[in-house]
Amino acid sequence: MTSTISINRYTSDNKQAWDNFIARAKNGVFLFCRDYMDYHADRFTDHSLMFFGADETLLAVMPANITGDVLSSHGGLTFGGIITDSRMKTHLMLELFETLQVFLRSAKIRHVVYKAIPHIYHQLPAEEDLYTLYRVGAKLVRRDVSTTIDLQSKLTFSKGRKYEIKQAQKYGLEVKRSNAFDVFMAIEEQVLDKKYDSKPTHTAAELEMLAEKFPDAIKLFAATRNSETLAGVVIYESQNVVHAQYIAASDEGKNVGALDLILNYLITDYCSGKKYFDFGISTVNDGHDLNLGLIENKQSFGGRAVVYDFYELEI
């Protein structure tokens, strides 16, 4: 059967059409908008794809980059996969993948690395791609575990966590939204260097620039005392999910429980209209190693496991 689907590579001329599609997608988030993806265009060779139906309407998009003969869900994103809207059905996704395989073979691309979008980011059920990956023989090669709070059916904080919050409330800290990304990221950099010998994905300047482009999605909440920032949480906010992108406290902030106060505020008050609060992953080494202390801390707030899956497909 001849496919009714055609595929084009994304170009900057398609920016408005791409972003409009993300806005109405059933598994789209602001991370897939071109202003977010393209801020680090110098680090990746973009090879994003756009899928069109027989009537030339846009059916799906795939944020991607290319390295040699490997097409990857975009390396600058935690997850990506194929973004679809409410018209996508299982049989159509099967046809889309058949067309994609032919397209990639003609471009001499031999491998695909596919980072599936966790279900908590779906506005409607959107796992047609997971079934199709199984059908075409893709292999699950990595599984990270994140810790997520279901805000509609919240578990209570642990006794220890409640105690820490109560103690922290005695220190007279103020928790509010802040624009001091440079101050907070200096704390974040110190923490990552000391604990993990690593650096943040974003510089303070990059994060501030992105927050200016996406003021409703990227926000910093800080705990201060006498105008001194003691801790902060940078959140990435989408329709269903508030995700903690960066979490850090100074040594003094740790002593007075500054992070506990911020997280208590976010989970209890700020996120009341959302479905999920997501702490992010606690795994390294492609998911094989679990940071037990880190995940236990997140679970003490009532979070439980959501997985982030990576697949590989030979073309």
RAMOKA-V577694 format. One line per field, one symbol per residue. ss: DSSP state (h for helix, s for strand, l for the rest). A space follows every 50 residues. Layout:
ss->???
This chain:
ss->lllllssssllhhhhhhhhhhhhhlllllhhhlhhhhhhhhhhllsllss sslllllssssslssssllssssllllllllssslllllhhhhhhhhhhh hhhhhhllllssssslllhhhllllllhhhhhhhhlllssssssssssss llllllllhhhhhhhhhhhhhllsssssllhhhhhhhhhhhhhhhhllll lllhhhhhhhhhhllllssssssssllsssssssssslllsssssssssl hhhhhllhhhhhhhhhhhhhlllllsssssslssllllsslhhhhhhhhl lllsssssssssssl
